[in-house]
Amino acid sequence: MSDHDISLTVNGRRMTGRAEARTTLVDFLRDHLGLTGTHVGCEHGVCGACSVIMDGRPIRSCLVYAVMADGAEIRTVEGLEGADGSLSPLQDAFWETHAMQCGYCTPGMLIAATALLERNPDPSEEEIRDAIGGNLCRCTGYVQIVEAVQIAAKSMREAE
Amino acid sequence: MKAAAFDYVRAASIEEVCRLLAEAGDEERKIIAGGQTLVPLMAMRMARPAMLIDINHIDALKGIRREGESLVIGACTRQADVLASAEVRAAVPLLSEALSNVGHEQTRNRGTVGGSLANADPTAEIGLTTMTLGGEVSAIGAGGERRIAAAELFEGAMVTTLGADELLTAVHLPIWSAPRTGHGFHEVGIRHGDFAIAAAAVQLTLDASGTCVRIHIGVGGASPCPLRLTEIEGALTGKALDDATVEAATAAIPDLLDPQSDLHAGAEQRRRTALAMVRRSIRTARDRAAQNA
């Protein structure tokens, strides 16, 4: 059963490792590269906790084998903060509205909402709910999450 | 929830895929594109292929083009790209509307049109659309290239007539260019984007007086395979599609279905939901057709 050298650009840094073909991208990020910010929940593409941005698009990293991502550019929740370590406007808004309770879904929610705001700086509530529709929050804190995305969108537009 | 071990090959060409499949012998080799159906099946060990052949880097399997009166979509074209395509929206709007019900943004960004067809999930919207429109897929294997009509492709839940040595390369969807053509697609699921409890797809053409001259009706999620309801189509052709006529002609639909019960919905609920979705889709298609004069 084949082992593979895998090279990824993660949050702008080139990172390499070696893994079995069956290693999922989320396990590779967490266990091989030590990037444990991305959470792993259901492991079969239902919960969205493992969402990362691959080549510019949000995907579920439990549904991609790491070897399939060889050569790809990945952004994870660790890459959202500013160069000085400050929170992104979206992370800051999550703080402000307390858009998390247990925090398990938070990295996936942040990734899904970051991807949304990058292509649509002024989303409607329906568009926000659609963008996070593939991410489950079992504390059911969706109201504060939607509110956080709205606040972030506003503050990012005003900063333009 | 970890897949059994397997070998992985990133294929560079269609020829390489065909060679790897032809040389499989007794070993199970599976093609992987987006992996949005296969990877969960492998995680649950419901599938344990010995080798995965990755077709994501074969450009010849990607893209959307018009060929005469058909829209041709390469098997490895991402669902998100098809959903975003203005060309698809203009030529086969039923597919665009169906795709907005396919999974979530994160799965559409990886999932492909061909992967959905080849996996043949009974609730899949792309298979339902292809079946409803009377589309075809093309496939290539050791025996050469062939076209398979949607009606011949789906054999059962998650089972197709594709050979173990065959690669599905594209889907061909007929373009209905007649004036007063409209489409409708409605679905019920637990969340928007989840597996359908039942879904319906309808495309129809009216004449200048409002009489239905052509109608295709399909149901998904309520039988092992997507189903074309040709008897109901026959009963509505030549009629004005007022609500009472639609109601009467569709009343037999629950008896034509063969739904499963699972934790999301019982068989009886699926029958009733499918009927409601068909009626709603016919009304949507009729009203749109009337505006497309």
Interface residues (C-beta under 8 A of the other chain):
Chain A: M1 S2 H4 E20 A21 R22 T24 C42 E43 H44 G45 G48 S51 M54 R57 P58 I59 R60 C62 L63 V64 Y65 V67 M68 D70 A112 A115 D130 A131 G133 G134
Chain B: M1 K2 A3 A4 A5 F6 D7 Y8 R10 I32 G35 Q36 V39 P40 M42 A43 M44 L52 D54 N56 A80 G103 H104 E105 Q106 T107 N109 R110 R191 H192 G193
